[in-house]
Amino acid sequence: MNNTFPRPVLKNLFILYLVGLVYLLFVYERSIDLSWIVKGGFPTLFEQMALRINWIPFKSILGYLAQMNFATGMKTIVTNILGHMFAFSWLGYFMPRLWPKYKKLSTFLLTVSVALALIEVVQYFTMSGMLDVDDLLLNIVGAYLGFVFLKRPEPLEGQFYG
């Protein structure tokens, strides 16, 4: 994989990307809800946290697709399905270029999967998001697609005409 940017520039772009991801995942359209303190204490907190977990694969994705009939359905699909994949696709661009060990797909996917699972857990415990298996799947698919499609472009000439 040839770098399109000098390594120091690539590192700085990666840091900016990570700052943007942290903002998107933990700050943007998020709020801290401490109402559980006055609404019943820890039992209320545990009830609220139980509502922030989805262990059923494709439950959220199918819910988004079911909203296609409503006026805001396409926005929901673009934001929640394509947005997840796009946001994490850039890991597939940066990681193999910055660290050669991530040029191997299995190493890349294992590292990304663990990191993304940790992000889901942190979102859950900070109550800045859900612990959703569908988010994890979409993020990993996005990173994989980025790994595959954001490699050095291959010339198209001669590939179709022999």
Protein Blocks (a to p, Z undefined) as FASTA:
>chain_A
ZZfbdfklmmmmmmmmmmmmmmmmmmgopacdfklmmnnpjmlmmmmmmmmccfbghklm
mmmmmmmmpmklmmmmmmmmmmmmmmmmmmmmmmmmmmmklmpmklmmmmmmmmmmmmmm
mmmmnopaccdfklmmmmmmmmmmmmmmmmccddfehklnZZ
